[in-house]
Amino acid sequence: MESKIASPIRLELEPVALVWADEKPEGAMEFVPGKWGCVLFLLAAAAKGKTAVASRETFGCFGGGVGLGFGDQYKNFPGGEECFCRFLSCGNAGTDPGEAVGQGMAASGATAMADEFLLGERYIKSPELVRKFVASLPVMDIPARYVVMKPLRDVDFARDNVRSITFLVNPDQLSALVVLANYDGEHNENVIIPFAAGCQSVGICTFRENEREQPRAVVGLVDLSARKNLRRQLGKDVLSLSVTAKMFQRMEGNVEGSFLERETWKSLLE
């Protein structure tokens, strides 16, 4: 379907639907099993018109497996969950398991990954706080074999089990979507920005909103690693806003007669 929102906010990239499915679309992009890849590479490809897919064997990285709803993949992180908690915080240098894994990474040629593994990404202050972060995530094991990422124009809402729709936008467009998300709300907290990986914002954090009577929009791509990974493909000024199918259809129905037809918004487009 064509989005009514896309034209007045002048989207350059196609909105992307994440669909739960038990069959893999023919010709869809997919990572090789066991090989690293950022889930947002697949999302970016879908925003440019292709169809992509991930499964429990092809989610690309452990955070991506969590983000798409394929269970708690942090338990399978090299060195186990404790090494992940140190990786996201202070690093694994000085610990016997961590040093062994890091040296193995370096020996295989993955020197940049070994450096991050040993010295830490430093996104969270301590391993103890990382454990609390993981516990707060809506980790789930979805009842489907695949998560399919497809351009919105290829979606059939009567057939596809759409769990989230993501807009890739610049700051002005994000502002417009935040206003639109609140346009018919009964309070002013209809949009959230959770601390999460980019794939988790478009995936499980939005999947969870399907369970709410009044779902909220989720702003993402505040993940520094995801921003670095996507800069070459999408540029440096892109953020994401993801919504459930229910919220998307409500927002679509509110375009006509809204601020998107008024001069303040039009002046920002000039």
C-alpha positions, -999 to +999 in steps of 0.1 A: +000+000+000+010+036-004+014+057+027-007+089+030+020+102+054+049+098+029+040+126+005+033+155+029+065+148+049+085+141+017+099+108+027+130+098+006+130+062+019+101+037+018+085+029+052+095-006+062+071-033+076+084-060+098+062-091+093+061-124+111+060-153+087+065-190+085+076-189+048+106-172+033+098-148+004+115-159-028+146-139-036+147-121-002+181-109+011+194-129+040+226-132+059+246-163+056+241-186+087+268-180+113+281-148+096+280-114+113+257-087+099+237-058+113+200-062+111+197-026+101+215-033+069+185-054+060+161-027+071+180-001+050+178-024+019+140-028+025+137+010+027+153+012-008+128-013-022+141-048-016+127-076+006+149-090+033+145-118+059+160-131+091+156-163+110+170-179+142+200-190+120+205-158+101+199-128+124+235-116+119+245-107+155+234-116+190+218-082+196+200-086+163+186-120+174+173-104+205+160-074+186+140-095+161+124-116+188+144-148+185+149-153+222+177-143+246+207-147+223+229-129+248+234-163+264+251-174+232+275-144+232+312-154+230+322-162+266+286-162+277+263-136+292+289-124+317+312-115+289+284-096+271+277-076+303+314-066+304+315-060+266+287-034+268+303-018+298+339-019+311+353-046+289+366-081+293+403-074+298+418-089+329+393-118+331+404-153+322+374-161+300+374-127+284+412-127+276+409-161+260+380-151+238+396-117+229+429-133+219+410-158+197+393-129+180+425-111+174+442-143+161+414-148+136+419-112+122+390-096+140+412-070+157+386-042+159+361-066+175+387-079+198+395-043+209+358-036+216+354-069+234+384-064+257+381-027+263+343-025+262+318-003+243+312+017+275+276+023+268+265+013+303+286+021+334+289-014+349+282-051+342+257-050+370+237-023+353+239-042+320+222-071+337+194-048+347+192-034+312+189-069+297+162-078+323+142-047+313+142-055+276+110-071+263+129-103+252+105-127+234+106-158+213+081-150+185+058-177+172+071-175+136+101-188+117+110-156+100+109-118+104+104-104+069+114-067+062+096-054+032+087-020+017+053-008+028+041-007-009+044-045-009+024-051+022-011-065+023-026-058+057-053-084+052-027-111+046+006-101+063+011-103+100+026-068+103+041-062+137+058-029+132+063-002+106+094+020+106+099+054+091+135+065+084+135+102+087+155+134+093+149+156+124+122+177+108+103+147+096+107+130+130+092+161+146+062+159+123+057+122+131+059+128+168+032+155+165+011+132+143+015+104+168+001+127+195-025+144+173-055+125+186-040+112+219-056+117+252-022+125+269+012+137+257+032+105+261+024+087+229+060+084+218+089+068+237+127+067+232+139+036+251+176+030+255+180+000+231+199-012+201+186+001+168+172-033+158+155-036+192+137-003+187+122-014+154+117-049+166+109-061+201+103-026+216+076-020+190+064-056+190+056-051+227+034-021+219+010-044+200-001-057+235-011-022+247-046-009+241-031+025+232+003+016+215+031+042+215+055+051+188+091+042+194+120+065+183+152+047+175+186+049+158+200+066+189+222+035+191+257+048+183+269+015+168+239+013+145+245+049+134+281+041+126+270+010+106+244+028+086+261+061+079+274+050+045+240+036+034+217+063+048+238+093+057+243+109+091+210+126+098+186+097+099+166+086+129+138+060+130+102+060+143+084+027+145+047+021+151+024-009+153+000-015+124-029-002+145-011+031+153+001+034+117-035+032+104-047+057+129-020+082+120-027+077+083-063+086+089-053+118+106-033+133+078-062+152+062-071+184+081-039+182+102-009+205+106+006+188+076-016+210+055-007+242+073+020+268+067+043+261+097+050+226+084+052+237+048+077+264+057+100+237+071+099+219+038+113+249+019 
